[in-house]
């Protein structure tokens, strides 16, 4: 089993780029939506652009606990953390990207543009084989009454 470091996780998150961003709404329900990461800073905080009046901002203001689920071909990463809504013109300029420029009429300078900053606690990861290899492992284990090794998993403090 290969144990990943915080830097390994951050690299994978940056490579994947898009996640399901899950918040807790006013009725304590989990609500998820896809979002693209604009930046991951040196402190491992993940930054996202968001419209000022979005429901996710209200969710974050009510209960800042969030989960970010990243999925790539053979990699799954679940990040837990605390989110805050940030309205800082200098930070928006620093982090502006193609997504912000396309989404907001005036790009990062738009009065409706806000940032969500997620300060992560930890990440759980799973990395496994492709479908064909997984199928072979499952069949082999079924015939031999063994348990298949379906890949690596672990938890990393961020």
Steps between C-alpha positions, in 0.01 A plus 500: 500500500631842402433771757442843354628823654313830526697622197396190303135570582526870409660411165217258422234755601664761278517253209134398535384861543124446537315360798156448646482773765266389781353736760243466779185705438271667753300176540821299571481333157813432297501693172760436228592680181797486260760774537842568352793580727653837410811464714660291776734712712811413703284439809303239298190724502278448196350810335186515285318788326127518572214746439414721798139387538549126462336257741836333569624829648199505732572139594864585576399801712261277697727196536846520350566125501546376144611195308673509163486180294755468218491213250736411218548181300635282785512752785238610752576769760265632767610822674331627817545853623352834595397756240470877525359756257761762406434836332849641450569689175876448522463125559253472210752670270776271624292188433312601185490228240327413176196365686445824693553706186244290311241466778480860623414793271797701625714199585666499841420874531125432488316625809318165514821294511593344833753242607447188705808398695512144631747433781536120484526275805584174327459297185410137450616341179452184303704403197416183316552304185313558176178312423664207321755436777231541768281243324786248485575555872133454591467179298828361637393578857157345447654176371765486774269621782747783566458872541614708203752780542313777323763770548642741753309709750590730783443822689725806486488799735505823305 
